Amino acid sequence: MEKDNKRGQWATNIGFLMAAVGSAIGLGNIWGFPYKMGANGGFIFLIIYLALVSFVGFATMLGELTLGRKYGMGVIGTYRKISKKYEWVGWLGWLSGFFILAFYSVLGGFTIRYFFGFLMELFSGGAGFGGMDSGAFFGSFIVSAPMNILFHALFMGATVLIVMGGISGGIEKFTSIAMPMLFVMMLIVVIRSVTLEGAFVGLEFMFKPDFEALKEIGLMRVLKTAAGQMFFSLSLGMGCMITYGSYLSKNENLEKNAMIIPIADTSFALLSALAVLPAVGAFIYQGVEGVSFGAGPGLLFVTLHRVFSVGMGGFMGNFFGAFFYFLVFIAAVTSAISLLEVCTAYFIDKRVEKGLEPNRKKITLIMGIIIFFLGFPVAMDGLGSGVAGGAMIDIPATVFGMSEVRVAFDCWLDFYDMISEGVFMPLGAMLMSLIIGWKLKTVLIKDEIEQTPGYKMKAYNFWDICFKFIVPAAMFFVLLGQLDDFFGLGIF
Ligand code: PHE
């Protein structure tokens, strides 16, 4: 107990849930989910996504939380305790934390910039975005390295401050206020969005089973996109939930928590789609120029900016614009703190093991600074718009003489994302479930779950099949898809 207290512990189960759901809900939900769903067959994508959450998401969540609580350490310590042989799996997860947060924070910085932009528009009129049109503003903003770095710094600063406060005093306290607020704010935006004239165009786009798109893209590719999205969105495969699980007390019900988090995350992803797509649809219907569903990743910053500034316009547009980007910022920050905690926990564990004071503040600050610098290439290459576009660090045209690399990675963000989300995370999840299913055996999970006084595990056989077969097979498939994309093998 003494040791637990030194590392920190969640004060309440609801506080833990707020933190874990806060980690899961982030840019992945608000940015990734709506456009991926729209572009990959609408309703069909949704069904595939739900099936993946049910057969892969729940089990992986349960596995991570349980390993974390059982071994009581961050991701590296947990795998080391299982066996020295597996420690490297922990390192993969730990490194992913650095890479993801490095680009995540740059994007988080964008949300702060857009929030301030609309706020300034609201109060001073015309100054918030330099009088530019949505596309022009975005184009000029991303190539301004000093601006990107400034907002990246603000975002990292906020993240560091919260994590410095510790598990119950920082992360839990912040997320316990932020998450209910986020939910209410999201509901308000959804209501505004679906009541706009022409919103049905977006709803149709969202929910219509689009078999044509499916045929064109191919079922395999849609599956891969959905699986990748699910992993990132649930914060799985890199030890985030292992780390958060390690601060749980034996009194908390793991099986139930492992269901609640994915359900909350998925519901929020749907809410986000309901906030974004009907608004876009409405202004397509109303004939606002330059608004379309086809914007892909540009949806969050270019299209939505236009939705607020031109579509809604005036006071309402600026008000909802500021409100919405503040909401996205909050969602992003509650995810960023969980990423930073993964990186920080390793050193805290090491000190606690040696019987030293954890020194959380100092370690957090150092990790934050490292990640801040790691984000520089992302903040300085203008999201791949090329040296001519004003970027300061361009991806080299060839890497080790392979010119295909330039094609595979348009920008540093893609590169960081590919390493972490593309490879380390599916690999981590695959190895974890293989280790649980075949090496440690699912009974170990059962034993830990039943540490909760009076609790009996409910779905042993289901979890067993998931760990042994379904999760590894699904992850293998995702990895294959990545290799396919990267080397252009044409498998899918
Ligand atoms: N789940 C977060 C999102 O959807 C991102 C994240 C990934 C957070 C991995 C922690 C770990 O934005």
Residues whose N, C-alpha, C, O or C-beta is under 5 A from the ligand:
A	BS01	LIG	S23 A24 I25 G26 L27 G28 N29 F232 S233 L234 S235 L236 C240 S335 S338 L339
